[in-house]
Amino acid sequence: MALHWTSRVTHKARDMSRVFRSNRPPSSFADDADARRMRSELDAIRARFPDHA
């Protein structure tokens, strides 16, 4: 049985997030308060839901 299309999309998105995720932000965003807040919220989500990170 073929995977449901949403499952395929989420698998592709997870694979792409590994490619685009970096530990160091670009220097232009280093001083941006909104970017820091967004990164900290995403880190909290990843910590809370490790299966979906």
KANOR-V277938 format. One line per field, one symbol per residue. ss: DSSP state (a for helix, b for strand, c for the rest). burial: + if it has 24 or more other C-alpha atoms within 12 Angstrom, else -. A space follows every 10 residues. Layout:
# KANOR-V277938
ss=???
burial=???
This chain:
# KANOR-V277938
ss=ccccaaaaaa aaaaaaaaaa ccccccaaac ccaaaaaaaa aaaaaaaaca aac
burial=---------- ---------- ---------- ---------- ---------- ---
